[in-house]
Amino acid sequence: MTDAAVTDSVSLITSRNPADPSDVLLQIAAPGAFAAADAVERARVAQPDWLSGGAAARSAALGAVAAAIEAAGAELAALAVCEVGKPVTEARAEVARTVAIWRYYAQAPYESVGAVHETAAGPGLLLTRRRPHGVAGLITPWNFPFAIPSWKAAPALAAGNAVVLKPAPEATACAQRLAEIVQQALPEGVFTMLPGGAVEGGALVSAADVVSFTGSTTVGQAVVRDATARGIPVQAEMGGLNAAIVLPDADTERAAAHIAAAIAGYAGQKCTATSRVIAVGTALVPLREALCEALRAIPAGDPADPATVCGPLIDERARDQVSDARHGLDALTGGTVPDGPGWYAAPTLVEKVPAGHRLLREEVFGPLAVLLPADDVAHAVRLTNSVPYGLVTSVHTADLDAALYGLDGLDTGMIRLNAPSTGVDFHLPFGGTKASSLGPREQGRAALEFYTSSRTYTLSPARET
């Protein structure tokens, strides 16, 4: 949780353990808008030397970051458990993914940055070459405190940009530790962590040369407007209201296990979490029973316990939002939560939700999902597409034709067949449609293109031949 306190006109960032709110991990003063502008200027001074140092230097530096994160893996996982309530098994997996991200992009400086073309007529050459924008302003959420900053910063740095990272206040301690590790491997000023909230984030958008944002839809849309008004490249990854479609021929038990994990894992606090389960035809009754059983086997618990899959919500407001969203609905399952401190909510499945209900139009960001019936595949597609978001859909079926053709009308950026909606392949483009994403994709080679711009060169002979 983040408390916004004002003492002598100074805003304080207070980070608490979601499993025990009396445990204060960090309290610092937000630095303000001038600090953001100063960080960008220092980065702008450092960036040309970082680029001119060459591919080998950048590759070695990013490789050193990967090695240092790997060496600090146990410490970082424990910090994620304490600060953002991530179950320890998942926290370890996130750190391992973070290491892999830095290693993947450590090879990117050696990639081709352009192409050579023949002229349309006459002697000479035409060249295209991609060059970094300058300073990348990165605004990241709390739920993946190491992986998301890394999959934004690593490609930006590999391409020759300098980076200023503004993390969510709730993950300030994680971001500070990550910054310490990264900065040890990079020249001074090339990577800066800027703590703070909306003031610092807005100032960063006003000063950076390229902006990448992950967070809420409302804030993301404002970031895109402000960056676009300045004429700088921007991408925004925002909300999801993701569906899991189950066809009658699916392996019901396996589908239920995948969907339950995508509903309850990390208390549903992922943009790729499943929040709507659409059962086609005769799949409804067996899926209802299997999914309820699978969810009952995932109780909310202490994130420090390796057996825990569903930990606490990030703060009291988030917990209350889940409670309010399910109020008055027919809950098929939703058990008790641990006694004592902590912002917990039990994994819950509801059905018979009235048309227009907030669960059918808004992201709740908790371990709560709606079970919906569909007459056929076409109906399931219409239900999936009926929300303002379009991030990811999971489809569970043994019928490849249905997956390839019957579901071709899905309006989501990612489709996962016989797999949970959660899970990210960091070497492939990530993003959605409609209110889920604005701007170019991130991750993989798409990220390298986003953090650079293309230049076209015409090379003509100095004298006639």
Order of alpha helices (4+ residues) and beta strands (2+ residues): beta-beta-beta-alpha-alpha-alpha-alpha-beta-beta-beta-alpha-beta-alpha-beta-alpha-beta-alpha-beta-beta-alpha-beta-alpha-alpha-beta-beta-beta-alpha-beta-beta-beta-beta-beta-alpha-beta
